[in-house]
Amino acid sequence: MTPDLSVKIGNVSFKNPIFVASGTFGYGLETKELTDPSALGAVVTKSITRHPREGNPSPRIVETPSGMINSIGLANMGVDAYINDVAPRIDEIGTAVITNIAGFSIDDYLYVMGRVEKSGAPICGYEINISCPNVEAGKMEFAVDPELTGRLTEALRKMTSKLLIVKLSPNVTDIVSIARAAKEGGADAVSAVNTVFGMSIDVSTREPHVHTNVGGLSGPAVRPVGVACVYKISRELNIPIIGIGGITSAKDAVEYMLAGASAVQVGTASFRHPDIGRSIIGELEQFLASNEIEDLSEITGGVIAND
Ligand SMILES: Cc1cc2nc3c(=O)[nH]c(=O)nc-3n(C[C@H](O)[C@H](O)[C@H](O)COP(=O)(O)O)c2cc1C
């Protein structure tokens, strides 16, 4: 029997739980020569902002042990181009599309969501990148403050009935309190995690490898951080969780699911193998069949943890 890979998050049914992560798969249209995006459970777009952004000066990526550091700085086409150039072609992607939004004030996020909602773009929902400095709060990141996260989520919830996912940062003292604020603000799900602070220095020149000195670490190096964040949230809160960080195989995806994830996103691994999402889907099917698991709900939250 073919195992059922479909998963429901909020009101949305996805054909499988393997999504691709924001910032690692463009807007979903660019990768068609390298892979068939229609096989994926969903494509999450690069973060879209109110205005187009060039991002940070280069160098802005460096390879590190089992991962990479990036300081892209939210380079993106801006919401106007997204609506005019990408939205009319979304159906070509052939699977669910989740638009990721970033902003530097609550108004920024509301503006972008308002524009996308009004455009009627055929997306299934939004992922909110809250790892952004709020210029109205001394550049404190939304992601580090439950009150700000709650207020932002509540305001966005009023604007859409589509799936609303809040993407959490691991660079916080208590990720559960931020997840709780997102849930109470009306989020349908949380995704965890965004990149982990990282720095790498060239010891001969004494210069940091990325222009911004400190950047965001991703790849297998961060997987245990992501799994622990998912586990902590799932133990405390009843909200669907999408696991992210260092996934390169079905085994990694299952690890996140055992910790409590309903679905996962693959990021950095797509840079090495753009087709890896599809391979993981095939591997996951085999894993379920050989373990006689009929349904993913038998795995989610299934870790046998110690008291
Ligand atoms: C080059 C690069 C760009 C990224 N850009 C974004 C972004 O625009 N918005 C966002 O929410 N996350 C962004 N991320 C974070 C990823 O979506 C993901 O949360 C993180 O990389 C951990 O997953 P991974 O280890 O599978 O890459 C980016 C990551 C990388 C490596």
The ligand as an ORCA input file, in Angstrom:
! r2SCAN-3c Opt
* xyz 0 1
  C      20.844     32.253      1.491
  C      19.677     32.208      2.439
  C      18.679     33.169      2.349
  C      17.596     33.141      3.227
  N      16.608     34.088      3.104
  C      15.518     34.029      3.920
  C      14.453     34.958      3.765
  O      14.456     35.822      2.889
  N      13.403     34.870      4.633
  C      13.321     33.908      5.599
  O      12.325     33.861      6.334
  N      14.318     33.003      5.758
  C      15.401     33.045      4.942
  N      16.404     32.115      5.098
  C      16.315     31.096      6.169
  C      15.813     29.750      5.648
  O      14.513     29.850      5.123
  C      15.840     28.684      6.778
  O      14.993     29.099      7.837
  C      17.235     28.459      7.350
  O      18.223     28.554      6.340
  C      17.382     27.102      8.049
  O      17.106     26.033      7.176
  P      18.260     25.223      6.358
  O      19.304     24.838      7.357
  O      17.557     24.062      5.741
  O      18.799     26.173      5.353
  C      17.510     32.126      4.221
  C      18.518     31.157      4.307
  C      19.585     31.180      3.425
  C      20.646     30.112      3.548
*
